Amino acid sequence: MHRAAFAAAFAAALLAGPAAAQQRTLTVGVQTPPSALDPHYHNTTNNNMALRHIFEGLFEAGPDAKLQPGLAESLRNIDATTWEVKLRPGVRFHDGTPLEAEDIAFTFARVPTVPNSPALFTPQVRTISAIEIKDPQTVVIRTREPNPLLHFDLSGPAILSRKVHGPSPSTSDFTNGRLAIGTGPYRLVEYKHNERLELARHENHWAPPQPWDRAVFRYIPQPGSRTAALLAGEVDLIDYVPVQDVARFDRDGRFALSKVDSLTFVYLFPDSMRDASPFVADRQGRPLERNPLADRRVREALSLAIPRQAIADRLYSGLASPADQFAAPAAEHRLPGLPPLPHDPARARALLTEAGYKDGFRLTVHGPNGFFPSDDNLLQALAQAFARVGVETQVEALPPATLFTRATNREFSLFMTYFSSAFAINPIRQVVMTRDPQLGYGPFNRQRYSNPAVDEPAKEALTTMDAERREALTHQAARALLEDKGVVPVIFLKNTWAGRRDRIAYRPDVYNRTSALNARPVD
């Protein structure tokens, strides 16, 4: 190389050195990938936590579940059915397109129409009857009826641009990257399904800049492989720390654990509404004349068979607690002062005999593998508990995307999943109210459960602005559900992350979301 050229190159390298040193990349080992990059396709934690880097809602629920301004600066209740939203000025999508008031109406009109969705965001827009543009920064939302959860609902759907994403955006065009253009603090660089999601900081975001130039999410479903990746320095943070590795990370000074009591509860959903169910049979494997899960006594027997405290203590080593109802301990308006759900195998066997199943029956329970910590082991523990009271139980653990597709097609007799919410009325609205796509009730009601004793007080609670009255109605619906065992609560989860102490400080999230937005560099 010519001496002058070498000197120039060396000088350029010296000038570039400090800037390069300042480049920060966060690499995270995540258990569950999103099923698509369409922010309206599947309302589930693993989708939302990935896509909220790219897209934003009018409001955002923080790691502590408190709502904070997003693309809207404020929400004002003018009367029981009229709300004024002030939009944040100067917001632009990643391609430079400005956010406009008309985009709100475009977004909310799309939400209920996404085809083949396992779970739409319809409940969040169900009450909206009209959206009016008052001025470029002001939107007036009118609802068909009072909606005390509107502030929370407006934190759900991510806002799209009618100019960028209209008129009929397809889910595939989001997932292939063409329409993965939002207003969020990060923009898409690359997505390889089930492998990795790479993001770059959106330099023109309206908020102060994120500290990470790049955020890379590697999808590692095997618990041991996530642990190995962190120990080897291949990633800076992992979620869903395997229960058996928590003590190891706690002792190792190179790593910091982040823990929080979550809003997440695990439950079983029985097929109680059909005369015949696909995965129940007698002890010889022959079809039964009637579906045993349609009998409340059988559902009660299954609940009584579950040793919740032992599962929390032994399987989860204290990173879970026994569930007493269909709402997390911190959820607003949950039932107060309930005793633990009993574990009584003798009573379970008596109820099965009373229901006509003295010799028990065969059952297959389905659930996820790689959706939450030790989910496949929990399935096995439940199967063993059921077998002890005479229900011969097989287990089929499936990848989450397969599980939810088949559950949506109503292919299971009993399946296990979880839900997260800061409001006791919300899982009732989403999971167990009689399914009504027009009103947005029951989008997660995959077993088509229907109980007027739940529906009637829940419907009134969802239109009551008086907090005390709403709490009483929520309690009424929750008691009816608990008594009927329309769903069977199992455990409350505690969320745990492990990170490199020399690299990051991580703020744990009660919704169980793993996010670059919760991570800060320590150097």
C-alpha positions in Angstrom: 0.0 0.0 0.0 1.2 3.5 -0.8 2.5 5.3 2.3 0.1 8.2 2.0 -2.9 5.9 1.4 -1.8 3.8 4.5 -1.6 6.9 6.6 -5.0 8.1 5.5 -6.6 4.7 6.2 -4.9 4.5 9.6 -6.2 8.0 10.5 -9.7 7.1 9.4 -9.5 3.9 11.5 -8.5 6.0 14.5 -11.4 8.4 13.9 -13.8 5.5 13.5 -12.6 3.6 16.5 -14.5 5.5 19.3 -17.7 5.6 17.3 -17.5 1.9 16.7 -16.8 1.3 20.4 -20.0 3.1 21.2 -22.2 0.8 19.1 -24.3 -1.3 21.5 -26.0 -4.5 20.5 -28.4 -6.3 22.9 -28.7 -10.0 22.2 -31.5 -11.9 24.0 -32.3 -15.6 24.1 -36.1 -15.8 24.0 -38.2 -19.0 24.4 -41.2 -18.3 22.1 -41.2 -16.6 18.7 -44.0 -14.5 17.3 -46.4 -16.3 15.0 -46.4 -13.4 12.6 -45.2 -9.8 12.4 -48.8 -8.5 11.8 -49.5 -6.6 15.0 -53.3 -7.4 14.8 -53.0 -11.1 13.9 -52.6 -12.8 17.3 -53.2 -11.1 20.6 -50.8 -13.1 22.7 -47.8 -12.1 24.9 -45.0 -13.5 22.6 -46.4 -11.6 19.6 -47.1 -8.4 21.4 -43.7 -8.2 23.2 -41.8 -8.6 19.9 -44.0 -6.2 17.9 -44.2 -3.4 20.4 -40.6 -2.6 19.5 -41.8 -1.8 15.9 -45.4 -0.6 16.4 -47.1 1.4 19.1 -50.6 1.9 20.5 -52.3 5.1 21.6 -51.3 4.1 25.2 -48.8 1.6 26.6 -48.9 -0.6 29.6 -45.6 -0.3 31.4 -43.7 -3.2 33.1 -45.7 -2.4 36.3 -49.0 -2.6 34.3 -49.6 1.2 34.7 -50.8 2.9 31.6 -48.7 5.6 30.1 -49.0 7.9 27.0 -48.0 6.4 23.7 -49.1 7.9 20.4 -51.8 9.7 22.4 -50.8 12.3 25.0 -54.1 12.2 26.8 -57.6 10.8 27.0 -60.5 12.9 28.3 -64.0 11.5 29.1 -66.4 14.1 27.9 -69.5 12.1 28.9 -70.4 8.4 29.4 -70.0 7.6 25.7 -67.7 10.3 24.3 -63.9 10.5 24.7 -61.4 12.9 23.3 -57.9 11.7 22.4 -55.1 14.2 21.9 -52.5 12.7 19.5 -48.8 13.3 20.0 -47.5 15.8 17.4 -44.7 15.2 15.1 -44.9 11.3 15.0 -43.6 9.6 11.9 -43.5 6.0 10.7 -40.2 4.5 10.0 -40.4 5.4 6.3 -41.1 9.1 7.1 -44.9 9.0 6.7 -46.5 11.2 9.3 -49.0 9.8 11.7 -52.4 11.3 11.0 -55.7 11.4 12.8 -57.3 9.4 10.0 -55.0 6.5 10.8 -56.8 5.8 14.0 -60.1 5.1 12.3 -58.3 3.0 9.6 -56.6 0.9 12.3 -59.7 0.2 14.4 -61.7 -0.7 11.3 -59.0 -3.3 10.4 -58.8 -5.0 13.8 -61.8 -7.3 13.6 -61.2 -8.2 10.0 -57.8 -10.0 10.1 -58.4 -13.4 8.5 -57.4 -16.7 10.1 -56.5 -15.0 13.4 -56.2 -17.3 16.5 -57.2 -14.4 18.7 -58.2 -11.0 17.5 -58.0 -7.6 19.3 -61.8 -7.2 18.7 -62.7 -6.7 22.5 -60.6 -3.6 22.5 -62.6 -1.9 19.8 -65.9 -3.6 20.3 -67.8 -0.6 21.8 -66.5 2.0 19.3 -69.3 3.3 17.2 -67.7 6.3 15.5 -64.4 8.1 15.3 -64.5 11.8 14.4 -61.6 14.0 13.4 -61.8 17.3 15.4 -58.5 18.7 14.2 -55.2 17.1 13.0 -54.2 16.3 16.6 -57.6 15.5 18.1 -59.8 12.5 17.7 -63.3 12.1 19.3 -64.2 8.5 20.0 -67.9 7.6 20.5 -69.0 4.3 22.0 -72.3 2.5 21.7 -72.3 2.1 25.5 -70.2 3.2 28.4 -66.9 1.5 28.5 -65.0 1.8 31.8 -62.0 -0.1 30.2 -61.5 2.1 27.2 -58.2 3.6 28.4 -56.9 0.1 28.8 -58.5 -1.0 25.5 -56.7 1.7 23.6 -53.4 0.3 24.7 -54.1 -2.8 22.8 -54.2 -2.4 19.0 -51.0 -1.0 17.4 -51.7 2.0 15.1 -51.1 1.5 11.4 -51.0 4.1 8.6 -53.7 4.1 6.0 -51.1 5.4 3.5 -48.4 2.8 4.3 -50.6 -0.2 5.1 -53.9 0.5 3.3 -56.2 -0.5 1.9 -56.1 -4.2 2.7 -52.8 -5.3 4.3 -52.1 -9.0 4.5 -50.5 -10.7 7.4 -47.9 -12.3 5.1 -46.8 -8.8 3.9 -46.0 -7.9 7.5 -44.2 -11.1 8.2 -42.1 -10.8 5.0 -41.1 -7.3 6.1 -42.8 -5.3 3.4 -45.3 -3.8 5.7 -43.5 -4.2 9.0 -43.3 -0.4 9.3 -44.4 1.3 12.5 -43.8 4.3 14.6 -41.9 2.3 17.3 -38.5 2.9 18.9 -37.0 0.2 16.7 -37.3 -0.7 13.0 -37.1 -4.1 11.4 -33.8 -5.2 10.0 -34.4 -9.0 9.5 -36.8 -11.7 10.6 -36.3 -15.4 10.2 -39.3 -17.3 11.5 -38.5 -19.4 14.6 -34.9 -18.3 14.4 -34.2 -14.6 15.0 -35.6 -11.0 14.9 -33.1 -8.2 14.4 -34.0 -4.6 15.0 -32.2 -1.3 14.7 -32.9 1.9 16.7 -35.4 4.3 15.0 -33.3 7.5 15.1 -36.3 9.8 14.5 -38.5 8.3 17.2 -40.5 10.9 19.2 -39.2 9.7 22.6 -35.6 10.0 23.8 -33.4 7.5 21.9 -33.1 3.9 23.0 -29.6 3.0 24.4 -29.2 0.0 22.1 -28.2 0.6 18.5 -29.3 -3.0 17.7 -31.5 -5.5 19.5 -31.3 -9.1 18.4 -33.7 -11.7 19.6 -32.7 -15.3 19.2 -35.5 -17.9 19.6 -34.2 -20.8 21.7 -37.2 -23.0 22.8 -35.0 -25.5 24.7 -34.5 -24.4 28.3 -31.0 -26.0 28.5 -29.9 -24.3 25.3 -30.9 -20.9 26.6 -28.9 -21.4 29.7 -25.9 -22.6 27.7 -26.1 -19.6 25.5 -26.0 -17.2 28.4 -23.2 -19.1 30.1 -21.2 -19.1 26.9 -21.7 -15.3 26.5 -23.6 -15.8 23.2 -26.5 -13.7 24.6 -26.8 -11.0 27.2 -30.2 -12.0 28.7 -32.6 -15.0 28.7 -36.2 -15.2 29.6 -38.1 -18.1 31.2 -35.0 -19.2 33.3 -35.3 -22.9 33.8 -36.4 -23.6 37.3 -33.4 -25.9 37.9 -31.0 -23.2 36.9 -32.3 -20.4 39.0 -30.1 -21.3 42.0 -27.0 -21.6 39.8 -27.4 -18.1 38.4 -28.2 -16.8 41.9 -24.9 -18.0 43.1 -22.8 -16.9 40.1 -21.7 -13.3 40.5 -21.4 -12.9 36.8 -25.2 -12.9 36.4 -28.2 -11.0 37.8 -31.7 -12.5 38.2 -34.7 -10.3 37.7 -37.9 -11.6 39.3 -41.4 -10.3 39.7 -44.8 -11.6 40.8 -46.7 -11.7 37.5 -50.2 -11.1 36.2 -50.0 -14.5 34.6 -52.1 -17.5 35.6 -52.2 -21.0 34.1 -55.5 -22.8 33.7 -57.1 -25.8 32.1 -60.0 -25.4 29.7 -62.4 -28.4 29.6 -64.7 -29.1 26.6 -67.9 -28.9 28.7 -70.5 -27.8 26.0 -70.6 -30.8 23.7 -72.3 -34.1 24.0 -69.3 -35.9 22.6 -65.6 -34.9 22.9 -62.7 -36.1 20.7 -60.2 -37.2 23.4 -62.3 -39.0 26.0 -63.1 -42.7 26.1 -63.8 -45.5 28.5 -61.0 -47.5 30.1 -60.9 -49.9 27.1 -60.6 -47.0 24.6 -64.2 -47.2 23.4 -66.2 -44.0 22.7 -68.4 -42.9 25.6 -72.1 -42.3 25.2 -71.8 -38.9 26.8 -69.0 -36.4 27.4 -67.9 -36.7 31.0 -66.5 -33.1 31.0 -70.0 -31.8 30.4 -70.8 -32.9 34.0 -69.8 -30.2 36.6 -69.0 -33.0 39.1 -66.3 -34.4 36.8 -64.7 -30.9 36.3 -64.8 -30.5 40.1 -63.2 -33.9 40.5 -60.3 -32.9 38.2 -59.8 -29.7 40.1 -59.8 -31.6 43.4 -57.2 -34.0 42.0 -54.6 -31.2 41.4 -51.9 -30.8 44.2 -51.3 -27.1 43.5 -49.1 -26.4 46.5 -46.9 -29.4 45.7 -46.6 -28.3 42.1 -45.6 -24.8 43.2 -43.1 -26.1 45.7 -41.6 -29.1 44.0 -41.9 -28.5 40.2 -41.4 -24.7 40.3 -39.3 -24.4 43.5 -41.3 -21.5 44.6 -41.4 -19.7 41.3 -45.2 -20.3 41.2 -48.0 -20.3 43.7 -51.4 -22.2 43.8 -54.1 -20.5 41.9 -57.4 -19.8 43.8 -59.4 -18.3 41.0 -59.4 -17.0 37.4 -57.5 -13.8 38.1 -54.0 -13.0 39.1 -53.3 -11.9 42.8 -52.7 -8.3 41.7 -55.7 -8.0 39.3 -58.2 -5.3 40.0 -61.6 -6.6 41.4 -60.5 -10.2 42.0 -62.4 -12.2 44.5 -61.0 -11.3 48.0 -60.2 -13.7 50.8 -60.6 -17.0 49.1 -59.2 -20.2 50.7 -56.8 -22.3 48.5 -58.6 -24.5 46.1 -58.7 -27.9 47.9 -56.7 -31.0 47.0 -58.9 -33.9 48.0 -58.4 -37.1 45.9 -60.9 -39.0 48.0 -63.6 -36.5 47.3 -62.6 -36.5 43.6 -63.1 -40.2 43.3 -66.5 -39.9 45.1 -67.6 -37.3 42.7 -66.6 -39.4 39.7 -68.6 -42.3 41.1 -71.6 -40.0 41.7 -71.3 -38.8 38.1 -71.4 -42.4 36.8 -67.6 -43.0 36.3 -66.8 -45.3 39.1 -64.2 -47.0 36.9 -62.9 -43.6 35.6 -62.3 -43.0 31.9 -59.5 -42.2 29.5 -58.5 -38.6 28.7 -55.8 -36.8 26.7 -54.8 -33.4 27.9 -53.1 -31.0 25.4 -50.8 -28.1 26.2 -47.8 -26.1 25.0 -44.2 -27.1 24.9 -42.1 -23.9 25.1 -44.7 -21.4 26.1 -43.9 -20.9 29.8 -41.5 -22.5 32.2 -41.8 -26.2 32.7 -45.0 -26.3 30.8 -44.4 -29.8 29.5 -43.5 -31.0 33.0 -46.6 -29.4 34.4 -48.7 -31.4 31.9 -47.1 -34.6 33.1 -47.8 -33.7 36.7 -51.4 -33.0 36.0 -51.8 -36.3 34.1 -50.3 -38.2 37.1 -52.7 -36.4 39.5 -55.7 -37.3 37.3 -54.5 -40.9 37.1 -54.5 -41.1 40.9 -58.2 -40.5 41.1 -59.0 -42.9 38.2 -58.8 -40.8 35.1 -56.2 -42.5 32.9 -54.5 -39.5 31.2 -52.2 -39.2 28.3 -50.3 -36.0 27.5 -49.7 -34.3 24.1 -47.4 -31.3 24.3 -47.4 -29.1 21.1 -45.6 -26.1 19.8 -47.6 -23.0 20.8 -48.6 -22.0 17.3 -49.9 -25.6 16.6 -51.7 -25.8 19.9 -53.6 -22.5 19.5 -54.5 -23.3 15.9 -56.0 -26.6 16.9 -57.6 -25.2 20.0 -59.2 -22.5 17.9 -60.6 -25.3 15.7 -62.0 -26.9 18.8 -60.0 -30.1 18.5 -59.3 -30.8 22.2 -61.2 -32.2 25.2 -59.0 -30.5 27.8 -56.1 -28.1 27.1 -53.8 -26.0 29.2 -52.7 -22.4 28.6 -52.2 -19.1 30.4 -53.6 -15.6 30.5 -52.2 -12.3 31.8 -54.3 -9.3 32.9 -54.4 -6.5 35.4 -58.2 -6.6 35.5 -60.3 -9.5 36.8 -63.1 -8.7 34.3 -60.8 -9.0 31.3 -60.1 -12.7 31.3 -63.8 -13.2 31.8 -64.5 -11.0 28.8 -61.9 -12.6 26.7 -62.0 -16.3 27.6 -65.3 -17.4 29.1 -68.1 -15.1 28.0 -70.3 -16.6 25.3 -68.5 -16.1 22.0 -69.9 -13.1 20.1 -67.6 -11.8 17.3 -69.8 -8.8 16.7 -69.6 -7.6 20.3 -66.0 -8.9 20.8 -66.9 -11.3 23.6 -64.9 -14.5 24.0 -62.2 -14.3 21.3 -60.2 -16.8 23.4 -63.2 -18.9 24.2 -61.9 -21.9 22.3 -64.2 -24.4 24.0 -67.3 -22.3 23.3 -68.2 -22.2 27.0 -71.5 -20.5 27.7 -73.0 -19.7 31.1 -75.7 -17.0 31.6 -74.7 -16.7 35.3 -71.3 -15.5 34.0 -72.5 -13.6 31.0 -75.2 -11.4 32.5 -73.2 -9.8 35.4 -70.1 -9.6 33.2 -72.0 -7.7 30.4 -73.2 -5.2 33.0 -69.8 -4.8 34.6 -68.3 -4.0 31.2 -70.8 -1.1 30.8 -70.8 0.3 34.3 -68.7 3.4 35.0 -69.3 3.2 38.8 -66.3 1.3 40.2 -68.0 -0.1 43.2 -70.9 -1.5 41.2 -68.5 -2.9 38.6 -66.5 -4.6 41.3 -69.7 -6.3 42.7 -70.7 -7.5 39.2 -67.2 -8.8 38.5 -67.3 -10.7 41.7 -70.7 -12.2 40.8 -69.5 -13.4 37.4 -66.2 -14.7 38.9 -68.0 -16.7 41.6 -70.4 -18.3 39.0 -67.4 -19.3 36.9 -65.5 -20.7 39.9 -68.5 -22.7 41.1 -69.1 -24.2 37.6 -65.5 -24.9 37.0 -65.9 -23.6 33.5 -62.2 -23.3 33.6 -59.9 -24.9 36.2 -57.2 -22.6 37.7 -53.8 -24.2 38.3 -51.0 -21.9 39.3 -49.9 -18.3 39.3 -46.5 -17.8 37.7 -43.5 -15.7 38.9 -41.5 -14.2 36.0 -37.7 -14.6 36.0 -35.0 -13.4 33.7 -31.2 -13.9 33.9 -28.7 -11.4 32.5 -25.0 -10.6 32.4 -24.3 -8.3 35.3 -21.5 -6.5 33.5 -23.7 -5.8 30.4 -27.3 -4.9 31.4 -29.7 -4.0 34.1 -33.2 -5.5 33.4 -36.5 -4.3 34.7 -38.8 -7.3 35.1 -42.3 -7.1 33.6 -45.5 -8.2 35.3 -47.0 -9.1 31.9 -44.1 -11.5 31.3 -42.8 -9.5 28.3 -39.2 -9.7 27.3 -38.2 -6.4 25.8 -35.2 -4.4 24.8 -37.2 -1.4 26.2 -36.8 -2.9 29.7 -33.0 -3.3 29.4 -30.4 -0.7 30.1 -26.6 -1.0 29.6 -24.5 -0.8 32.7 -21.3 0.5 31.2 
